[in-house]
Amino acid sequence: ADFIGFVFFPPSPRHIDIETAYKLSKKVPEGVSCVGLFVDPSDEELEEILGVVQLDMLQLHGKETPERVREIKERFKRPVMKAFSVSTAADVVRAHTYVDVADWYVFDAKAPANSDVPGGTGETFDWALLALEEFDKPWMLSGGLSEENVGDALMMLEPEAVDVSSGVEAVRGEKDPAKIKAFLEAVKRI
């Protein structure tokens, strides 16, 4: 793995408290980036977490505008991944409005209308929406990836990285080491 994600969004079943994130971040091998996932964070929330946990990158998974992404990037001096919830071509095209402020893009499946989380639902989206698109930034594919389908995704698309969460869980919110290993091996085979 090149990235390890820490979810700082309380409604998520993957939410992690600051103390646990600090302890885990100290165990991350050199060369692996620690990424903090946030949803429409306030400056105070970011200050509190970054005051304790050394994060290499911030992933913004809410409704942050390009202006807000710029503010966060400039104030907290971290590269920013901007996540986009995808169900239509317009959702993909929206990424281009962040070209001057985001360092990475993340494309995830759009959550159902009644969901209390913006992503991480284990659902995929139509990857063909990304197949003909070119981006000026590195990008990551997310959304329902697993050992079983990541090969198909990588045969269709050429993202710089893939993101997995629900696809390597024993139960929602609890990672399964065997599934993580199988996922990483599936990615390496491509």
N, C-alpha and C positions, 0 to 999 in steps of 0.2 A: 504494500500500500504506500502511496505517495502522500496521502492526506488522511488525517484522522479528524473526524468531526465531533464537536461538542455542541449539543442542542441546548440553547438557553431560552427556551420558550415553554413556560409552564404547562400549557394545555397538551403538549406533546407527550406521548408515552415514553419518549426517549429523552425527556428533559433531564438535565444534570445540574446538581447544585454546584456552587462555586468551589466549595472545599473539595468535593470529589473530583471536579475538573482539574483543580490544582494538582492533586495527588496523581491523577492519571497522566497529566501533561508531563510530569517529571519522569515518567517511564517511557515516553515516546522516543524511539530511536532517532539518532542524528540523521538528518536528511529527509525526515518525514515531517510535513507541515501540519501544525495544529490549526484547525479552522473552527471558528465560533459561528454557529448558526443563530441568527437573530431575526425576529419579525417586528418590523417597525420600532426599533429600539430608541429609547430616549438617550440623550447624552449622559444622563446620570447612571442609567443602567450600564452603558458601555464603560464609563469611568470606573464603576464599582467592580465589574468583572475584569477589565484589563488591569486594574490595580492589583489583582491577585493572580490571574491566570495569564501566562505568556502565550498569546495567540499570534500566529504568523499571518493570518488572513481572517477577514470577516466576510461571512456569507449573509447577505440581506435577502430574506425570503418573504418580505411583506409588500406593501404598496409604496415603497420608497420611490420618490420622484428622482429624476437625474440630479436635481439640485440638492436633495437630501443626501444622495449617495456621495456627491462631491463634498458636502459639508463633513460627513463622517470620515471620508478618506483623508481630507486635509487636517481635520482636528485630531484624529487618532493615529495618523501616520502608518496605516496598514493597507496592504492591497485589499481590494474588495471584489468579491464574487457577487454578481447580481443574479438572483434566481427569477425565472419566468415560469409561470404556470401555463401550460399549453393544452389547448383543445382545438384551436383553429390556426390557420396561417397568420392571421393578424396578431396572435399572441407571440409568434416567432419574430415577425417583422418588428414588433415593439422593441426588441433588443437593440436594434440599430440606433435608437434614440439615446442609448446609454454608452455609445462608443467612446465618448470623451471622458467618461468618469469611471466606468467599470474596468477592472483588470481581467476578469473572467466572466463568462456567462454560464449559468446552469439552467438547463431545460428539464422541467419536471412536469408530471401529469397534473392537470388542474383538478383540485379537490371537488367533490360534489358540493352543491349549493348549501347543504345543511351541515357541512363539516366545520369543526372548530379548529382545524389546522389547515394551513395553506398547501401542504404537501406531505410526503411521507405516508401516503395512503396505501401504497402497494399496488397502485393502478398504473398501467402503461398508457401511452398516448400513441397516436399515429406517427411513427417515426418518419414516414415519408414527408411530413411537413418540414423536416430538417434536411432532407436528402438533397434538395436543389439550392439550399441557402448557403451563402458564403459569409463568414464573419471575420471582422478585423481583429478579433480577440480570441484567445483560446477558450474552448467551451467544454462543458461536462454534460454528459447525458445522465439523467436521473429518472426515476419513476418506474417502480415495479420491476426493476432488473433483478435477475436471479441467475444462478448457475445454468438453469435451463434455457434462458432466452438471451443472455448477454452475447453469446456468439452470433446469433442472428442480428442483433443490434449492431455489432461491430463489423459484420459483413456488409451491412447496408450503409453505415455511417462511419465517419472518421473523426470522432471527438478526441480531444487530447486526453480526456479522462472519463471514467464512468463512476457513478456514485451508487452505492448500495446501502440499504438499511433494512427495510422490511424483508427483503429477499434472503437475508442471512439471519433471520430470527427464529428461535424455537417457538416462542409465543410473542405477541405484540409487545415490543419494547425490551425484549430480552434476547441478546445476541447468542448465536450458537457457533462456537469455535470451529466445528467441523464444516458448517455451511460457509463460514468465512473463508476457510482454506479451499474448499471446493470452488467457490466463486473466483478467488484469485487464480487458481489453476486454470479455470475456464477462460479467463481473460488472457492469460499467458499463452494459451494454445492458439490464439488468433494471430 
